[in-house]
Amino acid sequence: NRFGAVNELGVFAMTDKGLKGVANPSAIFLSSYREDVPGSCVLVTQEGSRPLLVEIQALVDDAHGFAPKRLCVGLEQNRLSMLLAVMHRHAGIACFDQDVFLNAVGGVKIIEPAADLAIILAMQSSHRNRPLPQKLVAFGEVGLSGEVRPVTRGQERLKEAMKLGFEKALV
């Protein structure tokens, strides 16, 4: 963004009349989101100063080889390892014999720790093969002792979720 702040995010759509600004990019990232699917959780992330809703998908399945697979697309691999260890130590959920695949839908790359809670919820939903409650969003950093820590701009994140019809939030 040549004339604005360096941490601002602009989203544009290519139309037959050229580039047009997208007023609500969260709606684009959630256009295919289904609430009744196990392994899916909506995260309210922060891109610059803009809250953005993104679907986090997880697939946890029995490993079919000697070493379970761990794959992240759009999320940090090391963070996944840490969150799996926290789940095992503090929730008694062992995934050492499970393949774990994570995806931030829409090609978004998420590097903020606020994604931790949504990642854990998506993994647990997939592991138990039960969808999360409808109209739920999540964000929060998960510490090594299992606590959920607040993240910056929580109120702005909640307002963005409410604008898109979400009624419950785990923060």
C-alpha positions as CSV (number, residue, x, y, z in Angstrom):
1,N,0.0,0.0,0.0
2,R,2.0,2.9,-1.3
3,F,0.1,5.8,0.3
4,G,-1.3,4.2,3.5
5,A,0.1,2.5,6.6
6,V,2.4,-0.4,6.0
7,N,0.4,-2.8,8.1
8,E,-2.9,-2.2,6.2
9,L,-4.5,-4.9,4.1
10,G,-6.4,-4.1,0.9
11,V,-8.6,-6.7,-0.7
12,F,-9.6,-6.2,-4.3
13,A,-11.6,-8.2,-6.8
14,M,-10.9,-8.3,-10.6
15,T,-14.1,-7.4,-12.5
16,D,-14.8,-6.8,-16.1
17,K,-14.3,-3.1,-15.3
18,G,-11.0,-3.5,-13.5
19,L,-10.1,-3.8,-9.8
20,K,-12.8,-3.0,-7.3
21,G,-12.3,-2.8,-3.5
22,V,-13.9,-5.6,-1.5
23,A,-15.8,-4.1,1.4
24,N,-16.1,-7.3,3.4
25,P,-13.3,-9.8,2.7
26,S,-14.3,-12.0,5.6
27,A,-17.5,-12.9,3.7
28,I,-15.3,-14.1,0.8
29,F,-13.2,-16.3,3.0
30,L,-16.3,-17.9,4.6
31,S,-18.3,-18.2,1.4
32,S,-18.0,-22.1,1.4
33,Y,-18.0,-22.5,5.2
34,R,-20.4,-25.1,6.6
35,E,-21.1,-25.3,10.3
36,D,-22.1,-28.9,10.4
37,V,-18.7,-30.3,9.4
38,P,-16.3,-31.8,12.1
39,G,-12.8,-30.3,12.1
40,S,-13.8,-26.8,11.2
41,C,-13.6,-23.6,13.3
42,V,-13.8,-20.0,12.4
43,L,-10.9,-17.8,13.6
44,V,-11.0,-14.0,13.9
45,T,-7.5,-13.1,13.0
46,Q,-6.0,-9.6,12.7
47,E,-4.3,-8.5,9.4
48,G,-2.8,-5.2,10.1
49,S,-5.6,-3.2,11.7
50,R,-8.4,-5.2,10.1
51,P,-10.1,-8.1,11.8
52,L,-10.6,-11.0,9.3
53,L,-12.7,-14.2,9.7
54,V,-11.0,-17.3,8.4
55,E,-12.0,-20.9,8.5
56,I,-9.5,-23.3,10.1
57,Q,-9.8,-26.9,9.0
58,A,-8.3,-29.9,10.7
59,L,-8.2,-33.5,9.8
60,V,-7.0,-35.9,12.6
61,D,-6.9,-39.5,11.5
62,D,-5.2,-42.8,12.4
63,A,-1.6,-42.9,11.1
64,H,-1.0,-45.5,8.5
65,G,2.8,-45.5,8.6
66,F,5.5,-45.7,11.2
67,A,5.7,-41.9,11.8
68,P,2.5,-39.8,12.0
69,K,2.2,-37.0,9.4
70,R,2.0,-33.4,10.5
71,L,1.1,-30.9,7.7
72,C,0.2,-27.3,8.0
73,V,-1.0,-25.1,5.1
74,G,-1.1,-21.4,6.0
75,L,-0.2,-22.1,9.7
76,E,3.0,-22.6,11.6
77,Q,4.3,-26.2,11.8
78,N,6.2,-25.6,15.1
79,R,3.1,-24.1,16.6
80,L,1.1,-27.3,15.7
81,S,3.7,-29.5,17.5
82,M,3.5,-27.3,20.6
83,L,-0.4,-27.3,20.6
84,L,-0.4,-31.1,20.3
85,A,1.9,-31.4,23.3
86,V,-0.4,-29.0,25.3
87,M,-3.4,-31.0,24.4
88,H,-1.7,-34.2,25.5
89,R,-0.3,-32.8,28.8
90,H,-3.2,-30.7,30.0
91,A,-6.3,-32.3,28.3
92,G,-5.3,-35.9,28.1
93,I,-5.8,-36.0,24.4
94,A,-3.0,-38.0,22.8
95,C,-2.5,-37.7,19.0
96,F,0.9,-39.4,18.9
97,D,-0.6,-42.2,16.7
98,Q,-2.6,-39.8,14.5
99,D,-1.9,-38.0,11.3
100,V,-2.8,-34.3,11.7
101,F,-3.5,-32.0,8.8
102,L,-4.3,-28.2,9.2
103,N,-5.4,-25.7,6.6
104,A,-6.2,-22.0,6.7
105,V,-8.9,-21.8,4.0
106,G,-8.5,-19.4,1.2
107,G,-4.7,-19.3,1.0
108,V,-4.3,-17.1,4.0
109,K,-1.1,-17.3,6.0
110,I,-1.6,-16.9,9.7
111,I,1.3,-16.3,12.0
112,E,-0.3,-14.8,15.0
113,P,-0.6,-16.9,18.2
114,A,-4.3,-15.8,18.4
115,A,-5.0,-18.8,16.1
116,D,-4.1,-21.3,18.8
117,L,-7.5,-21.7,20.3
118,A,-9.3,-22.1,16.9
119,I,-6.6,-24.7,15.9
120,I,-7.1,-26.8,19.0
121,L,-10.9,-26.6,18.7
122,A,-10.7,-27.7,15.0
123,M,-8.4,-30.6,15.9
124,Q,-10.6,-31.7,18.8
125,S,-13.7,-31.5,16.6
126,S,-12.0,-33.7,14.0
127,H,-10.6,-36.1,16.5
128,R,-14.0,-36.7,18.0
129,N,-15.8,-36.5,14.7
130,R,-18.3,-33.9,16.1
131,P,-18.9,-30.4,14.7
132,L,-18.5,-27.4,16.9
133,P,-21.6,-25.5,18.0
134,Q,-23.2,-23.3,15.3
135,K,-22.4,-19.6,15.0
136,L,-19.1,-20.0,17.0
137,V,-15.9,-18.1,16.5
138,A,-12.7,-18.5,18.5
139,F,-9.4,-16.7,19.1
140,G,-6.8,-16.8,21.8
141,E,-3.2,-17.7,22.5
142,V,-2.7,-21.0,24.3
143,G,0.2,-21.1,26.8
144,L,2.4,-24.1,27.6
145,S,0.6,-24.6,30.9
146,G,-2.8,-24.9,29.0
147,E,-4.1,-21.4,29.8
148,V,-5.9,-19.3,27.2
149,R,-4.4,-15.8,27.0
150,P,-6.2,-12.7,25.7
151,V,-5.0,-11.2,22.4
152,T,-4.9,-7.6,21.1
153,R,-8.0,-5.9,19.7
154,G,-10.4,-8.4,21.1
155,Q,-13.4,-6.1,21.0
156,E,-12.8,-5.3,17.3
157,R,-12.6,-9.0,16.5
158,L,-15.9,-9.6,18.3
159,K,-17.6,-6.8,16.5
160,E,-16.5,-8.2,13.1
161,A,-17.8,-11.6,14.0
162,M,-21.1,-10.1,15.1
163,K,-21.4,-8.3,11.8
164,L,-21.3,-11.6,10.0
165,G,-23.9,-13.3,12.2
166,F,-21.8,-15.2,14.7
167,E,-23.4,-15.4,18.2
168,K,-20.9,-17.3,20.3
169,A,-17.2,-16.7,20.9
170,L,-14.5,-18.6,22.8
171,V,-11.7,-16.1,23.7
